[in-house]
Amino acid sequence: MYSNPVVQEPITQGQCQISGMSSYEEAETLASTIRIGSLSLELEELRSNVVGAKLGQEAINTSLKAGVIGFAIVAVFMILVYLLPGVASVIALSIYVGVILILLEAFEVTLTLPGIAGIILSIGMAVDANVIIFTRIKEEIGYGKNVKSAIEAGFHKALSAIIDGNVTTLIAAAVLFWRGSGTVKGFASTLAIGIVLSMITALFVTKFVLNSLFKLGFENEKMYGIKKDRKPIDFVSKRMIWFSASLIVIVIGLAWLGVNRSQTGSILNYSMEFKGGTSTNVTFNEDMTLEKISSDVVPVVEQITKDADVQTQKVAGTNEVIIKTRTLTVDEREALNKSMVEHFGVESEKITAESISGSNQPGNEA
């Protein structure tokens, strides 16, 4: 939108005045913009590619295996440390994972890598809530309360800490969704759904399962764990040590920002999504799989760029691969082209390069 005029009075004499312009030049610029926008232009397609996925089925299978292994380790840890409450938490977490998958499907949330990270983080939040509750139950039993009273007190006294921790994270997710874009919104969406569901799981489902196990006859205090007495660590008396250590870490961090700026021109190490880079299109002599590209092609590219931030993507229906790296100099481009020819027998005329901008900036071809 270039202009948003508002009619202030009827046009009765065939003439009207447009107010709000600061100068004649501004009015002339607006008039030119309107005239140019009214021209009938036909766009001609110069080139188009249908790109394939960056991550293949193998990556999905690997992620699923990692998720199963991680969940199993968490389950074993909870059961070993918290005994019967740990069993209740595993049951609740299993229900939680199933429900969150249903909600993701119901709300048609597009899964991205950051989105998956949001789910994993929310699972961690759910486990964290159970840890707070179960530790409190062990303390209440240690104070001499019976199991039923300890369960009630544990959930009641842990409530405020759980709500505070989850609400603050939920606020962060809301801000990310409001101000973020693209995959950041995907991360915020899955994180928010997971946090709300994790609170419900921890405060209601876990409590229901734990009370059900108690009513089934699991009433022995030993099944719930008793917090052992231990000598407290006097951190307060050594506060100057901790303050000094924290200050040193902060100073080192600030100094390193300056070092990073002197070496790279930026205080933070931004990825290609922010800085842009070079997109090299290489047509290989064979149709390489994503796994083969990662194992064979990417290491060769990293030797030239001296940078691990290398993104690859296939062009559907062809042997062409798009290789995105940081911005390369002319010498580095020539070295990359030479490496493609020497290692993979690619014809030099089948290698083209473009300069790409950040995700939210216009790009330029080269």
C-alpha positions as CSV (number, residue, x, y, z in Angstrom):
1,M,0.0,0.0,0.0
2,Y,1.5,3.3,-1.1
3,S,-1.4,5.7,-0.1
4,N,-4.5,5.4,2.0
5,P,-6.7,8.4,1.2
6,V,-9.7,9.4,3.3
7,V,-12.7,11.4,2.0
8,Q,-13.3,14.3,4.4
9,E,-16.1,16.1,2.5
10,P,-18.4,15.7,-0.5
11,I,-17.0,16.8,-3.9
12,T,-19.7,19.3,-5.0
13,Q,-18.0,21.7,-7.5
14,G,-16.0,19.1,-9.5
15,Q,-12.8,20.0,-7.7
16,C,-11.1,18.7,-4.5
17,Q,-7.8,19.1,-2.7
18,I,-5.5,16.3,-1.4
19,S,-3.9,17.3,1.9
20,G,-1.2,15.7,3.9
21,M,1.7,15.9,1.3
22,S,4.8,17.4,2.7
23,S,6.1,18.7,-0.7
24,Y,5.4,18.8,-4.4
25,E,8.0,16.1,-5.0
26,E,6.2,13.7,-2.7
27,A,3.0,14.3,-4.6
28,E,4.8,13.8,-7.9
29,T,6.4,10.5,-6.7
30,L,2.9,9.2,-5.6
31,A,1.5,10.1,-9.0
32,S,4.3,8.3,-10.8
33,T,3.9,5.3,-8.6
34,I,0.2,5.1,-9.5
35,R,0.9,5.5,-13.2
36,I,3.6,2.8,-13.2
37,G,1.3,0.4,-11.2
38,S,-1.4,0.8,-13.8
39,L,0.8,-0.4,-16.7
40,S,-0.2,-3.7,-18.2
41,L,2.9,-5.9,-17.8
42,E,3.3,-9.5,-18.7
43,L,5.9,-11.6,-16.8
44,E,8.1,-14.0,-18.7
45,E,9.5,-17.1,-16.9
46,L,13.2,-17.2,-17.2
47,R,13.9,-20.3,-15.2
48,S,12.2,-22.5,-12.6
49,N,13.3,-25.5,-10.6
50,V,11.3,-28.0,-8.6
51,V,13.6,-28.7,-5.6
52,G,13.5,-31.9,-3.5
53,A,13.6,-32.2,0.2
54,K,16.7,-31.2,2.2
55,L,16.1,-34.2,4.5
56,G,15.3,-37.7,3.2
57,Q,13.4,-40.6,4.6
58,E,16.7,-41.8,6.2
59,A,16.8,-38.6,8.3
60,I,13.2,-39.2,9.4
61,N,13.9,-42.7,10.4
62,T,17.1,-41.7,12.3
63,S,15.1,-39.0,14.1
64,L,12.4,-41.4,15.1
65,K,15.0,-43.9,16.4
66,A,16.7,-41.1,18.4
67,G,13.3,-40.1,19.8
68,V,12.6,-43.7,20.9
69,I,16.0,-44.1,22.4
70,G,15.8,-40.8,24.3
71,F,12.3,-41.6,25.6
72,A,13.5,-45.0,26.8
73,I,16.4,-43.5,28.6
74,V,14.2,-40.9,30.3
75,A,11.7,-43.7,31.3
76,V,14.4,-45.8,32.8
77,F,15.9,-42.8,34.7
78,M,12.5,-41.8,36.1
79,I,11.7,-45.3,37.3
80,L,15.1,-45.9,38.9
81,V,15.2,-42.6,40.7
82,Y,11.5,-42.1,41.6
83,L,10.3,-45.8,41.7
84,L,6.5,-46.0,41.5
85,P,5.9,-42.3,40.7
86,G,8.4,-42.8,37.9
87,V,6.2,-45.5,36.5
88,A,3.2,-43.1,36.7
89,S,5.2,-40.4,34.9
90,V,6.2,-42.8,32.1
91,I,2.5,-43.7,31.6
92,A,1.6,-40.0,31.6
93,L,4.4,-39.1,29.1
94,S,3.3,-41.9,26.8
95,I,-0.2,-40.4,26.8
96,Y,1.3,-36.9,26.3
97,V,3.2,-38.0,23.2
98,G,0.2,-39.6,21.7
99,V,-2.1,-36.6,22.3
100,I,0.5,-34.0,21.0
101,L,0.7,-36.0,17.8
102,I,-3.1,-35.9,17.5
103,L,-3.1,-32.1,18.1
104,L,-0.4,-31.5,15.6
105,E,-2.5,-33.3,13.0
106,A,-5.7,-31.6,14.1
107,F,-4.2,-28.1,13.9
108,E,-2.3,-29.0,10.7
109,V,1.0,-27.8,12.1
110,T,3.8,-28.1,9.5
111,L,6.7,-30.0,11.0
112,T,10.1,-28.4,10.5
113,L,13.4,-29.1,12.3
114,P,12.8,-26.1,14.7
115,G,9.2,-27.4,15.2
116,I,10.5,-30.9,16.2
117,A,12.9,-29.1,18.6
118,G,9.9,-27.4,20.1
119,I,8.2,-30.8,20.7
120,I,11.4,-32.2,22.3
121,L,11.7,-29.1,24.5
122,S,8.1,-29.4,25.7
123,I,8.7,-33.1,26.6
124,G,11.6,-31.9,28.7
125,M,9.3,-29.4,30.4
126,A,6.8,-32.2,31.1
127,V,9.6,-34.4,32.7
128,D,10.8,-31.4,34.7
129,A,7.4,-30.9,36.2
130,N,7.2,-34.5,37.2
131,V,10.6,-34.2,38.8
132,I,9.5,-31.2,40.9
133,I,6.4,-33.1,42.1
134,F,8.0,-36.4,42.9
135,T,10.9,-34.7,44.8
136,R,8.3,-32.9,46.9
137,I,6.5,-36.1,47.6
138,K,9.7,-37.8,48.8
139,E,10.3,-34.8,51.1
140,E,6.8,-35.0,52.5
141,I,7.2,-38.7,53.2
142,G,10.5,-37.9,54.8
143,Y,8.7,-35.4,57.1
144,G,6.6,-38.3,58.4
145,K,3.4,-37.9,56.3
146,N,1.6,-41.0,55.0
147,V,1.7,-41.7,51.3
148,K,-1.8,-40.3,50.4
149,S,-1.1,-37.0,52.3
150,A,2.3,-36.8,50.7
151,I,0.9,-37.1,47.2
152,E,-1.7,-34.4,47.8
153,A,0.9,-32.1,49.4
154,G,3.5,-32.8,46.7
155,F,1.1,-31.7,43.9
156,H,-0.2,-28.8,45.9
157,K,3.2,-27.3,46.9
158,A,4.8,-27.9,43.5
159,L,1.9,-26.2,41.6
160,S,3.2,-22.6,41.8
161,A,6.7,-23.6,40.6
162,I,5.4,-25.6,37.7
163,I,3.0,-22.8,36.6
164,D,5.7,-20.1,36.9
165,G,8.2,-22.1,34.8
166,N,5.7,-23.0,32.1
167,V,4.0,-19.7,31.8
168,T,7.2,-17.8,31.3
169,T,8.2,-20.2,28.6
170,L,4.7,-19.8,27.1
171,I,5.1,-16.1,27.0
172,A,8.4,-16.5,25.1
173,A,6.7,-18.8,22.6
174,A,3.9,-16.2,22.1
175,V,6.5,-13.5,21.4
176,L,8.3,-15.7,19.0
177,F,5.1,-16.5,17.1
178,W,4.1,-12.8,17.1
179,R,7.4,-11.4,16.0
180,G,8.9,-14.4,14.2
181,S,8.5,-15.7,10.7
182,G,8.8,-19.0,8.8
183,T,10.3,-21.8,10.8
184,V,10.4,-19.7,14.0
185,K,6.6,-19.7,14.0
186,G,6.7,-23.4,13.6
187,F,8.9,-23.7,16.6
188,A,6.7,-21.4,18.7
189,S,3.6,-23.3,17.7
190,T,4.8,-26.7,18.7
191,L,6.4,-25.4,21.8
192,A,3.2,-23.6,22.9
193,I,1.0,-26.7,22.3
194,G,3.5,-28.9,24.1
195,I,3.8,-26.6,27.1
196,V,0.0,-26.3,27.6
197,L,-0.4,-30.1,27.2
198,S,2.6,-30.8,29.5
199,M,1.0,-28.8,32.3
200,I,-2.2,-30.7,31.9
201,T,-0.3,-34.0,31.8
202,A,1.8,-33.3,34.9
203,L,-0.9,-31.8,37.1
204,F,-3.9,-34.0,36.2
205,V,-2.9,-37.1,34.2
206,T,0.1,-38.0,36.4
207,K,-1.9,-37.3,39.6
208,F,-4.7,-39.5,38.4
209,V,-2.4,-42.4,37.5
210,L,-0.5,-42.1,40.8
211,N,-3.7,-42.0,42.9
212,S,-5.0,-45.0,40.9
213,L,-1.9,-47.0,41.6
214,F,-2.2,-46.1,45.3
215,K,-5.8,-47.3,45.3
216,L,-4.8,-50.6,43.7
217,G,-2.8,-51.4,46.8
218,F,0.6,-49.8,46.2
219,E,0.7,-48.1,49.6
220,N,4.2,-48.9,50.8
221,E,6.3,-45.8,51.4
222,K,9.4,-47.5,50.0
223,M,7.7,-47.6,46.6
224,Y,7.6,-43.8,46.5
225,G,11.1,-43.1,47.8
226,I,12.2,-41.3,50.9
227,K,14.4,-38.3,50.7
228,K,17.6,-39.1,52.5
229,D,19.2,-36.7,54.9
230,R,22.4,-35.2,53.6
231,K,24.7,-32.4,54.8
232,P,23.7,-29.2,53.1
233,I,26.2,-27.3,51.0
234,D,26.9,-23.8,52.3
235,F,26.9,-21.9,49.0
236,V,26.1,-18.6,50.7
237,S,29.4,-18.5,52.7
238,K,31.2,-18.9,49.4
239,R,29.1,-16.4,47.5
240,M,32.1,-14.2,46.5
241,I,33.7,-17.2,44.7
242,W,30.5,-17.8,42.7
243,F,30.0,-14.0,42.0
244,S,33.7,-13.8,40.8
245,A,33.3,-16.9,38.6
246,S,30.1,-15.6,37.0
247,L,31.8,-12.2,36.4
248,I,34.8,-13.8,34.8
249,V,32.6,-15.8,32.4
250,I,30.6,-12.7,31.5
251,V,33.8,-10.7,30.8
252,I,35.2,-13.5,28.7
253,G,31.9,-13.7,26.7
254,L,31.9,-10.0,26.0
255,A,35.6,-10.0,25.1
256,W,35.0,-12.9,22.7
257,L,32.2,-10.9,21.0
258,G,34.9,-8.3,20.2
259,V,37.2,-11.0,18.9
260,N,34.5,-12.4,16.7
261,R,33.7,-9.0,15.3
262,S,37.4,-8.3,14.4
263,Q,37.7,-11.7,12.7
264,T,34.3,-12.0,10.9
265,G,32.9,-8.4,10.9
266,S,30.0,-9.4,13.1
267,I,29.7,-10.0,16.9
268,L,27.6,-13.1,16.3
269,N,28.1,-16.0,13.9
270,Y,25.0,-15.7,11.8
271,S,24.0,-18.5,9.4
272,M,23.2,-18.1,5.7
273,E,19.5,-17.5,6.5
274,F,20.7,-14.1,7.9
275,K,23.8,-13.3,5.9
276,G,23.1,-14.9,2.5
277,G,25.8,-16.6,0.6
278,T,26.6,-18.4,-2.6
279,S,24.3,-20.9,-4.3
280,T,26.2,-23.3,-6.6
281,N,24.2,-25.5,-9.0
282,V,26.1,-28.6,-10.0
283,T,24.8,-31.2,-12.5
284,F,26.4,-34.5,-11.7
285,N,26.8,-37.5,-14.0
286,E,24.5,-39.6,-11.8
287,D,21.4,-39.2,-9.7
288,M,22.9,-38.9,-6.2
289,T,20.9,-39.7,-3.1
290,L,20.8,-37.2,-0.2
291,E,22.8,-39.6,1.9
292,K,25.5,-39.8,-0.8
293,I,25.6,-36.0,-1.2
294,S,26.1,-35.6,2.5
295,S,28.8,-38.2,2.8
296,D,30.7,-37.5,-0.5
297,V,30.0,-34.0,-1.8
298,V,29.6,-31.9,1.4
299,P,33.1,-32.8,2.8
300,V,34.7,-31.7,-0.4
301,V,32.8,-28.4,-0.2
302,E,33.8,-27.9,3.4
303,Q,37.4,-28.3,2.5
304,I,37.1,-25.3,0.2
305,T,34.9,-23.1,2.4
306,K,36.5,-24.0,5.8
307,D,32.9,-23.7,7.1
308,A,30.5,-26.4,8.2
309,D,27.4,-24.4,7.3
310,V,26.7,-26.2,4.0
311,Q,23.2,-26.8,2.7
312,T,22.3,-29.1,-0.2
313,Q,19.2,-29.7,-2.1
314,K,18.3,-31.8,-5.1
315,V,16.4,-30.5,-8.2
316,A,13.6,-33.0,-8.8
317,G,13.8,-35.0,-12.0
318,T,17.4,-34.1,-12.8
319,N,20.9,-34.8,-11.5
320,E,21.3,-31.2,-10.5
321,V,22.2,-30.4,-6.9
322,I,22.0,-26.9,-5.3
323,I,24.9,-26.3,-2.9
324,K,24.5,-23.3,-0.6
325,T,27.5,-21.9,1.3
326,R,28.8,-18.7,2.8
327,T,29.6,-16.0,0.3
328,L,32.6,-17.3,-1.8
329,T,35.3,-15.2,-3.3
330,V,36.2,-15.6,-7.0
331,D,39.2,-17.8,-6.1
332,E,37.1,-20.0,-3.9
333,R,34.4,-20.4,-6.6
334,E,37.1,-21.5,-9.0
335,A,38.5,-23.9,-6.5
336,L,35.1,-25.4,-5.8
337,N,34.5,-25.8,-9.6
338,K,37.8,-27.5,-9.9
339,S,37.1,-29.9,-7.0
340,M,33.7,-30.9,-8.6
341,V,35.5,-31.7,-11.9
342,E,38.3,-33.6,-10.3
343,H,36.4,-35.6,-7.7
344,F,33.1,-36.3,-9.5
345,G,33.9,-35.8,-13.2
346,V,31.5,-32.9,-13.6
347,E,31.7,-30.9,-16.8
348,S,32.7,-27.3,-15.9
349,E,30.0,-25.8,-18.1
350,K,27.4,-27.6,-15.9
351,I,28.4,-25.6,-12.9
352,T,26.8,-22.2,-12.3
353,A,26.8,-19.9,-9.2
354,E,24.5,-17.3,-7.8
355,S,24.8,-14.8,-5.0
356,I,21.9,-15.3,-2.6
357,S,20.7,-12.9,0.1
358,G,19.2,-13.7,3.6
359,S,15.8,-15.3,3.8
360,N,14.0,-12.0,4.1
361,Q,16.0,-9.9,1.7
362,P,16.0,-9.7,-2.1
363,G,18.7,-11.7,-3.9
364,N,21.0,-11.0,-6.8
365,E,22.2,-13.4,-9.5
366,A,25.8,-13.6,-10.5
